[in-house]
Structure formats: C-alpha cells, structure tokens
Amino acid sequence: MRSLLQLSRRLSSLSSPRNPPAPLLGGGVRFLSETPLCKILRAQPCGSTARDGEMGRLVIAEYREPCWETNALDKKVPMSLMTETGTVGASHGWVATLKDGVVSLQDDLIPTASDSEPKRISLPPLQTLPHCQTQLVTNVAMSSASPDEDEDCILAVKFVGPQLSLCRPALGDKVEWLNVRVKDPGFFSSRVMHSKRDNMFSMPGAGGMMTGYWDLEKYTLRDRYFTPHPELFQSEWDRLCRCCRSEHMVESPTGETYFVKWYTRRCLRSRGMALTERFLVFKMLGKETTQHTSDIGDLCIFLSSKGEPFCLQASLYGLPRNCIYYVGSDDFGKVNIADNVMVKEMTSSPAPYFIPPQP
C-alpha cells in the first residue's frame, strides 16, 4: 500500500515537471540544440559483435524541410532490436524489450545517444496476476523522456488481456511493479498512452465507445459518445468492415485529445501483408463526447505499430498540416486527413518507428 501511495504522489507531481520543454524562439524557430524528427529504418550489419550479439550501423530518415532524408549513422546498435521479437514497444525514443520475464529499457535507437556507453535499465521480474499473461505486450508508454534520471517518470506496460503493470524505472534497486487488473474485456487489446494534460494513463476501449483512465489510486471509466461517422459510400463501409481496426489516442501540444481509428487489410497479392486502408479521426470534446473531424488544423499525428503515438505543430517543423504519418508492420507513408489522399511505401522491417524531437 505504501508503494502505491508513493507512486500516486509521484504521478500527481508531473503537473510541474523538473525539466520543462525548451522554449521556442520568436517566430516559431526552434533552438538548434533540439534534434530533428526522425524515423528508424533499419540497421546495416557491420560484422562486429558485442555483449548483446551482432551489431549494425543505424539507418534513420530525418525530416528536413521539405522531405525525409535517409542517413546512415556511425552509431552501432544491436541487430536484435531490428527483429520482430526484438522490441515490445517504444516511448520517447526508448525501446522496451522483454526476455525471460524481464522488461528492459534501452536508449540504443535514439540517434544522439552514445553507442559506446548505452543506457540500459533492467527492471525486476514481472509478476503475473492470476488468470493473466505477461508474454504478449500490446505497447508501452512513459510519462517522461528520462526513465534513467527522473524519479517521477512512470513506465506503463499493457499486456494482451487484463493486466496493466506500472513502475518507476529511476528508483534502481527500489523499483517495484504495481499491477492493475482491468476488468472490462473491452480493454484487453487496447494500447496505453500518457496524458500530460490529465497527468494520467489512459486507454481507448475496443470500438472507441469508452475510455479508461488510471490515476493509480483508483481506476475510472468514462463513456465517450461518438457523433455519426462521416458520410461514405456503402461500398466504402463494406470495404472497411472487412479490415482490421486498431484504436489510438494522441494528445496535441496544446492539450487537445484525438482518437484515431486505423484500418488495415491483408493483401494476398502482397504475400498477405497488412496494408493501411484508411484513418478516421475524432476530436474529444469535453469529458464525454467526441466528434469526427477532417481538419486538425496546424498539427500532424505520428502513429506506429511499435512506438507510442505523438503529435507536433506542423508549422514549427516545416511539415504539411492536417496529416498523419504512419509506420505499420508492412507499410509506411503519409495521408492527408481532409481528403484521405495517401502516399505509401512498403517496408520489410517490423522494427521502425518515429522518434519525436529530443530537446
């Protein structure tokens, strides 16, 4: 009980972070010390080995107005992080791995992090709640970008099924897992995210009709009522009904919350790959209503199958407004929310995801 209360107090203190974001210069110009937005692509084998096995040179794509530029870095990373089972999630650029019941956090894939002295945080063995499992992970989320130094930073790991586990990685030998049993089956396959505005972790329920919030002392469930979906031809709805759908929540820099439905389909002509079909975006209004929107203003949303979603102000980064950038398990690209015009490419790596600019 004591550790639970301590964890709760730490989370409530996030409203006044120790390391606030670097301010912006007048005219919307960022400090040059802020690293650019980038996308992890792959690692090129270089024949070297380390304690963690074969190493490779990190290849990223940085967004430099007006396009993405591929850059092969001298930085070496474990090739194991580029396999389908290498990582179970990512948040703020840190990747999470799961092996033999132990979750570890690594900064290897952050381009500016040291490859000679990578930061690795090995957490205590997971505790599996009765009638739960801790082998399959939906995703991970963190409340800050410094799990190695910030004692207020909380890591949330959502497993497929009822279990949600949280801890404070920076506590070292004092780290303890807080395990929450999610009773509603509508959240068993949901993805967890952290809201800076509400200082809570939350998850969208299956179908998007409700949202669960955790304040670590009690679990609260709020219903979200959707306005009618956009008017689409019946053939379009028939096509979406044959797709797989995942729900994602993302918060804008100014505190608005958006709910995104990501539709994918299996394409037999492309070896059964899961290809993106469409996105539907809803803006949350108040506490209990949402409204479909085709215009999110001067914003861009970044979604990936591995990483936690995030949102940026488009004009500050030279990005086209009102777009979703995505990295799926088999494709990646950009879509304009207003007209659903999609520019996509195929990918053969299951590991890539976006890394937000690091101040």
C-alpha positions in Angstrom: 0.0 0.0 0.0 2.9 2.4 0.8 4.5 1.9 -2.6 1.1 2.5 -4.3 0.6 5.8 -2.5 4.2 6.9 -3.2 3.7 6.1 -6.9 0.4 8.0 -6.9 2.1 11.1 -5.4 4.9 10.9 -7.9 2.4 10.8 -10.8 0.4 13.8 -9.4 3.7 15.8 -9.2 4.0 15.5 -13.0 2.0 18.7 -13.4 5.1 20.6 -12.6 7.9 18.7 -14.3 11.5 19.1 -13.3 12.7 19.5 -16.9 10.1 21.6 -18.8 10.3 21.6 -22.6 12.8 24.1 -24.1 11.1 27.3 -25.0 10.7 28.4 -28.6 12.3 31.4 -30.1 10.1 34.2 -31.6 8.6 33.5 -35.0 8.3 29.8 -34.4 12.0 29.0 -34.8 13.3 26.1 -32.7 16.6 26.0 -30.8 19.3 24.3 -32.9 20.1 22.0 -30.0 16.8 20.2 -30.5 17.3 17.1 -32.5 15.1 16.7 -35.7 12.2 14.5 -36.0 13.3 11.1 -37.3 12.2 7.7 -38.3 14.1 4.5 -37.5 14.6 2.5 -40.7 17.0 -0.4 -40.2 20.5 -1.4 -39.2 23.2 -2.4 -41.6 25.2 -5.4 -40.4 28.8 -4.4 -39.9 30.3 -7.7 -38.7 31.1 -6.5 -35.2 29.9 -8.2 -32.1 29.2 -7.0 -28.5 27.8 -8.4 -25.3 24.3 -8.3 -26.8 25.3 -10.1 -30.1 25.8 -8.8 -33.6 25.9 -5.1 -34.1 24.9 -2.9 -37.0 25.0 0.7 -38.2 21.8 2.6 -37.5 20.0 4.0 -40.6 17.4 6.7 -40.0 15.3 9.1 -42.0 15.4 12.7 -40.7 12.7 15.2 -41.7 14.4 18.2 -43.1 12.0 20.5 -44.9 10.6 19.6 -47.3 11.3 15.9 -47.3 12.8 12.9 -45.4 16.5 12.4 -45.8 18.0 8.9 -45.3 21.1 9.0 -43.2 23.4 6.0 -42.3 25.0 6.8 -39.0 28.3 5.7 -37.5 26.3 4.7 -34.4 26.2 1.0 -33.7 23.2 -0.8 -32.3 22.3 -4.4 -31.5 20.8 -6.1 -34.6 18.4 -7.9 -32.3 16.4 -4.7 -31.9 15.5 -4.9 -35.6 13.8 -8.3 -35.4 10.1 -8.8 -34.9 10.6 -10.1 -31.4 13.4 -7.7 -30.6 11.3 -5.0 -29.1 7.8 -4.9 -27.5 7.3 -1.2 -27.7 8.9 2.3 -27.6 8.2 5.6 -25.9 10.1 8.9 -26.2 12.7 7.1 -28.3 13.5 4.5 -25.6 12.8 0.9 -26.7 11.4 -1.8 -24.3 12.5 -5.4 -24.6 11.1 -8.5 -22.9 13.1 -11.6 -22.3 12.6 -14.4 -19.7 10.0 -12.3 -17.9 12.2 -9.2 -17.5 11.4 -5.9 -19.1 14.4 -3.7 -20.1 14.6 -0.2 -21.4 17.3 0.9 -23.8 18.3 4.2 -25.5 20.2 2.5 -28.3 17.9 3.7 -31.1 18.0 7.3 -30.1 20.4 8.8 -32.7 22.1 11.2 -30.3 22.6 8.6 -27.6 26.1 7.1 -27.0 26.8 3.7 -28.6 29.9 3.2 -26.6 28.0 3.7 -23.3 24.4 2.9 -24.0 21.9 3.3 -21.2 20.2 0.0 -20.2 17.6 -0.2 -17.4 16.8 -3.8 -16.3 13.6 -3.9 -14.3 12.5 -6.5 -11.7 10.9 -9.7 -13.0 7.3 -9.3 -13.9 4.6 -10.6 -11.6 1.8 -12.3 -13.4 -1.7 -11.8 -11.9 -3.9 -14.8 -11.6 -5.6 -15.7 -15.0 -3.4 -13.1 -16.8 -0.3 -13.4 -19.0 2.9 -11.3 -19.3 4.4 -12.7 -22.5 2.5 -10.7 -25.1 2.6 -6.9 -24.9 0.2 -4.5 -26.5 2.5 -1.5 -26.1 4.4 0.6 -23.5 4.2 4.3 -22.5 6.2 6.6 -20.3 5.3 9.8 -18.5 8.6 11.5 -19.4 11.6 11.0 -21.6 14.1 10.4 -18.8 13.4 7.0 -17.2 17.1 6.8 -16.1 17.2 10.1 -14.1 13.7 11.3 -13.5 12.3 9.6 -10.4 8.9 11.0 -11.3 8.9 9.0 -14.6 6.5 6.2 -14.7 6.5 3.3 -17.2 3.3 1.6 -18.1 3.3 -1.8 -19.8 0.0 -3.0 -21.3 -0.3 -6.8 -21.9 -2.8 -8.5 -24.1 -5.5 -9.4 -21.7 -6.4 -7.9 -18.3 -3.0 -6.9 -16.9 -1.5 -3.4 -16.8 1.8 -3.0 -14.9 3.5 0.2 -13.8 6.8 1.1 -12.2 9.2 4.0 -11.7 12.5 2.9 -13.5 14.8 5.5 -12.0 14.4 4.1 -8.5 17.1 1.5 -9.1 17.1 -1.3 -6.5 13.8 0.1 -5.1 11.8 -0.4 -8.2 8.5 -2.3 -7.7 5.8 -3.2 -10.1 2.3 -2.1 -9.4 -0.1 -4.5 -11.2 -3.6 -3.5 -12.2 -6.3 -5.9 -13.3 -8.5 -4.4 -16.0 -12.0 -5.9 -15.5 -13.6 -4.8 -18.7 -12.8 -7.1 -21.7 -13.2 -4.1 -24.0 -9.7 -3.0 -22.9 -7.9 -6.3 -23.2 -6.3 -5.4 -26.6 -6.1 -1.7 -26.0 -3.0 0.5 -26.2 -2.0 2.7 -23.2 -0.9 6.3 -23.5 0.1 9.0 -21.1 -1.8 12.3 -21.0 0.3 15.3 -19.9 -2.9 17.4 -19.6 -4.6 15.0 -17.2 -1.5 13.5 -15.6 -2.9 10.1 -16.1 -2.5 7.0 -18.2 -5.5 6.2 -20.4 -6.6 3.6 -22.9 -9.3 3.6 -25.6 -11.8 0.8 -25.4 -12.4 -1.6 -28.3 -14.6 0.2 -30.9 -13.9 3.5 -29.3 -17.1 3.9 -27.3 -15.3 4.3 -24.0 -12.0 5.4 -22.5 -10.4 4.1 -19.3 -8.3 6.3 -17.0 -5.9 5.3 -14.3 -4.9 7.7 -11.5 -3.1 4.8 -9.7 -5.3 5.1 -6.6 -8.5 4.2 -8.5 -9.5 3.2 -11.9 -12.2 5.3 -13.6 -14.1 4.6 -16.7 -15.7 7.2 -18.9 -18.0 6.7 -21.8 -17.3 8.6 -25.0 -20.2 9.0 -27.3 -19.4 9.4 -31.0 -21.3 11.6 -33.4 -22.2 9.9 -36.7 -19.3 8.7 -38.8 -18.6 10.7 -42.0 -20.8 10.1 -45.0 -19.2 7.4 -47.1 -20.5 5.3 -49.9 -21.8 2.0 -48.9 -19.1 0.3 -50.9 -16.5 2.2 -48.7 -18.2 1.0 -45.5 -18.3 -2.6 -46.8 -14.6 -2.4 -47.5 -13.8 -1.0 -44.0 -15.9 -3.7 -42.4 -13.5 -6.3 -44.0 -10.5 -4.6 -42.5 -8.7 -4.9 -39.1 -9.0 -1.9 -36.9 -6.9 -0.5 -34.1 -7.7 2.4 -31.9 -5.1 5.0 -30.8 -5.3 8.1 -28.6 -2.9 11.0 -29.0 -2.6 14.4 -27.3 -1.6 17.6 -29.1 1.0 20.1 -27.8 -1.9 22.4 -26.7 -3.8 19.6 -24.9 -6.4 18.5 -27.3 -7.0 14.8 -27.4 -7.6 12.9 -30.7 -8.9 9.4 -31.2 -7.7 7.7 -34.4 -9.1 4.5 -35.9 -6.5 2.8 -38.1 -7.9 0.4 -40.7 -5.6 -2.2 -42.3 -6.3 -5.1 -44.6 -4.5 -8.3 -45.6 -3.4 -8.2 -49.3 -2.9 -11.6 -50.8 -1.2 -10.2 -53.8 1.5 -8.7 -51.5 2.2 -12.0 -49.6 -0.5 -11.4 -47.1 0.9 -8.2 -45.8 -1.2 -5.9 -43.6 -1.6 -2.7 -45.6 -3.1 0.6 -44.4 -6.5 1.3 -45.9 -7.8 4.4 -44.1 -7.8 6.5 -41.0 -10.8 8.1 -39.2 -10.1 10.9 -36.7 -12.3 12.1 -33.8 -11.7 15.0 -31.6 -12.6 14.7 -28.0 -14.9 17.5 -26.8 -15.1 17.9 -23.1 -15.2 14.8 -21.0 -17.9 12.6 -22.6 -18.3 13.5 -26.3 -16.3 13.1 -29.5 -16.8 14.4 -33.0 -15.5 13.2 -36.3 -13.1 15.7 -37.9 -11.3 16.0 -41.2 -9.3 19.0 -40.1 -6.9 19.0 -37.1 -5.5 22.4 -38.0 -1.8 23.1 -37.8 -1.0 19.6 -36.5 0.5 16.3 -37.6 -0.1 13.0 -35.9 2.6 10.2 -35.9 1.5 6.6 -35.5 3.5 3.4 -35.5 2.8 -0.2 -34.6 5.8 -0.2 -32.2 6.0 3.3 -30.8 3.8 5.4 -28.6 1.9 8.0 -30.8 2.6 11.7 -30.6 1.5 15.0 -32.2 3.5 18.0 -33.4 2.7 21.5 -34.5 3.3 21.3 -38.2 4.5 24.8 -38.9 7.3 24.6 -36.3 8.9 21.7 -38.2 8.1 22.5 -41.8 5.6 19.7 -42.1 2.4 19.8 -44.2 -0.6 20.5 -41.9 -3.5 18.1 -41.2 -1.6 14.9 -42.0 -1.0 11.5 -40.4 2.4 9.9 -40.7 2.4 6.2 -40.0 4.6 3.2 -39.8 2.7 -0.1 -39.9 4.1 -3.6 -39.7 4.3 -3.8 -43.5 4.0 -0.3 -44.9 4.6 3.3 -44.1 3.6 6.7 -45.5 1.5 9.9 -45.1 -2.1 10.6 -45.5 -4.0 13.9 -45.7 -6.9 13.7 -43.3 -9.1 16.1 -45.3 -9.3 14.0 -48.5 -7.7 10.7 -47.5 -5.1 11.1 -50.2 -2.4 8.6 -49.2 1.2 8.3 -50.2 2.6 5.0 -49.0 5.6 2.7 -49.4 6.3 -0.9 -48.5 8.6 -1.8 -45.7 10.2 -5.2 -44.9 11.3 -4.4 -41.3 9.0 -4.8 -38.4 11.1 -2.6 -36.1 10.8 1.0 -37.4 9.0 3.8 -35.6 9.1 7.6 -35.2 11.2 9.4 -32.6 9.9 12.8 -31.6 12.4 15.7 -31.5 14.6 15.5 -28.4 15.3 18.8 -26.6 
